[in-house]
Amino acid sequence: MNNLNYFKRFYKWPVRISDIRKSGDAGIDSNKIHKVKGWVRNIRIQKNVSFIEVNDGSSVQGLQIVGDKDTFSNIKHGSAVEAEGNLMKGEGKNPQVEMQLKNIKLIGDCPNEFPLQPKHHTFEFLREIAHLRSRGNTAGALFRMRNESTQLIHQYFNKNGFINVHTPIITASDCEGGGEQFQVVSTLDNKSNKQPHFFGEPAYLTVSGQLEAEIFASSHSRVYTFGPTFRAEKSNTPRHLSEFWMIEPEIAFIDLNDNLDIAEDFLKYVINNLLINCKDDIEFFNKRIDTGLIERLKKTVDNKFIRLEYKDAINLLKESKEITQNSIEMGDDLQREHEKYITQHFGNVPVFIINWPKSIKPFYMRQDDSNPNVVSNMDLLVPEVGELIGGSIREERYDILLKNIQDLGMDQKTYEWYLDLRKYGSVPHGGFGLGFERFLQYVTGLQNIRDVIPIPRYQNYCKF
């Protein structure tokens, strides 16, 4: 039996408010009764008439429902209701479709102490009620954009022949080599001296699916992961989370220029489609959060990204008279002030910084053929957010990769399987990682990364 159209064939689903708004005048039929279900966002009682705004989460703007003076006297802000009535065109300078009420049913009452009242709330307060904040306009728009971004990411890779790989969340290796991992310990580990580790060896929550993705790039050429990653950084800043999501494509038979082209094409594809598919939500963020958002996103889509050698980036920063807090030398990593200056210098067009010093990058990056102190990698800097993408060509030569592991004092046994990929049919390959939450900051203008994830996790915070 074909279940693809279950909702259309069997379930009497109420019309979505977003569909009503999209239909505009064409959806108005004085002889047809429409039914909507949702939550009351606003109530206005006037002398002869009263209004409520109902929102079902499908649109940044709800549907205004018009009733007699006393119709909504028992309805409170935040209540869940079912309303039936005729659609009509409202009054005013920019009239919207609204509903002339025929009948209203209270589904779920809401007490007066409901914390999300129709007034300004700080983002700090909203984080404390993360179980309720999605009912507000800002969080509601964010989660619609998060969903659309997810669909577009999968769409891009599917269209281009990539296979989605589910890499493990529990791992024995440290991809980044920073040691900022959460160790996995079972109750059995604590109670039994016979088995010191549940998995027979130390295990951690993954910081990246990259190393495992390389396994499948070595057999299927183009793969990508999209999953949760974890960092035990004690960084209580607006730019860090302990749990976040990463998109990590891994591609065989490419060089650095290919990697740059793919990353740029991918980012432009997703942003361009968001500008089309999430027009109302982006306009909301442009009006309420960041008035330069749309201009910045269009500039990202319409311009070729800058490609700048690391050594040239350092010289640019050293020559600048605007860099006052963090002086920089060759071999140093970039600070937030440096990233901001570089993007501003190039007119707020995204900038790839390429070919970094080997000494400040992870062990798996490919050593340059002409300069062993440089690796073939890239970091993409974007306005407001800073680093958005990090990637590289991976070291495909067994002897050089082995030496990197040994020089860093890493446990060679833990990475034997990774070395095997270089022993049996090794090929040039590479990829990149895009932090999903930082991407969402970029396309919404929200300044704190804790506001772009449904339930944030960071140091000293693990509610819900």
C-alpha positions, 0 to 999 in steps of 0.5 A: 500500500502506498503511504506517501500521501498519508496526510492528504488521503486520510488525515484531516490536517488543519491548513498551515498558516504559511500556506494561507499567507502564500496563497494571498488573495487567491486563497480567499473564498467567502464560501469556504470554512478554513480550520487552523490550529496553533498557539496564541501569540497576541490578544487585542480587545477593542471597543466593538471587536477583538483580535488574536494572532495564532501561529502554528510555527510554519511562518514568522507571521501568524494569522490574525483572527477577528472576532466579536468584542467578548469572543476571546475573553477566556483565551490567554496568551500562550494557549493552544486553540482551534479556530474556524472561519472565512478568510478575508483581506484585512484593512490598512496600508499593507493588508494581509489575509486574516480570518473572520471567526466562526468558531473557536475551541480551547485545546490547551489553556495557559496560566497567566504566569506563562514566561514568554509574554508578548514583550522584549526578552533578553537572549540570556533569559530565553536560554533559561527557558529553552523548552519554551523559547521556540514559541517566540519569533526569533527562535521560531525563525531560526529553527525553520532556517536550521531545518531548511539548511539541513535539507539543502546540505543533503540536497547539495551532496546528493546532487553531486554524487556524495554518499552520506556516511554515519560515522561513530560518536564514540571513538578511540582516536583524537582527530584534532590532537588537542586532547579536548575530549569527553571520556566515555566511562560506564558504571561497570568501569567504576564498579569492577577492577576486572575490566578497567574500560568498557570497550577494552581501551579508553574511549571518547566522544568524537571531536570529528568524523573526518578520520572515519570518513576517510575510510569510505572516501578510500572506497566510494570516492565522495562521502560526507558526514553530518552529525554531532561532535563534542569538545571539552573546551573550558571556553565560556564564550559566545563562539563555543559549544560543548556539543555541536553539529559538523558537516564534513565531506571527504573526496578522493582524487582532489588537490587543494584547488579542487577543495577550495572550489568545492567548499565555495560552491557548496556554501554559495549553493546553500546560502543562495537557496536560503535567500529564496526559500526562507525569504520571510525569515531572513527579512525578519533577521535583517530587520530585528537582528542585523540590518546588514545581513541580506547585503552580506549574504548577497555579497557572499553569493555574488563574489569570488572568494579571496584566496590568500597565502598564510604568509601574505595574510601575516604580512598584511596584518603586520603592516596594519596600523589597526591591529593594536591588541594582538601583534602577530608573527610568522608561525602564529595562529590568527586571533579574532581581531585578525580574522575580522581585519582581513575580511574587512580589508577585502570588502567583507568578501569571504577569504580563504587563508591557505598553506599554513605552517605545519607546526600549528596544524593537525598531524594528518594535513599533507606536507608541501612538496617544496616546503616541509614546514607548510601544509596544504590546507585552508581556513575560510574567514567570513565577516562577523563570524570569523573562521567558518570552514577548515579543511585540507588535503590529507597526507596520503604518503605512509612514511610521512604520516607515520613520522608525523604521528611519531614526532608528536608522541601519539600512540601509533597503535591507536592509528594503525588502521588509519595508516593502513589506508595509506598502505593499501591503494592510497590516493590523494584526497581531502575535505573540509569541516563546516560548523553548522552552528557557526554557519547558522550564525552567519545566515541569521546574524545572531551573535551568540552560538547558544542561540542557534542550537535547539538545546545548548550544551556548554560548560556548567550548563546541561539543562533539559 
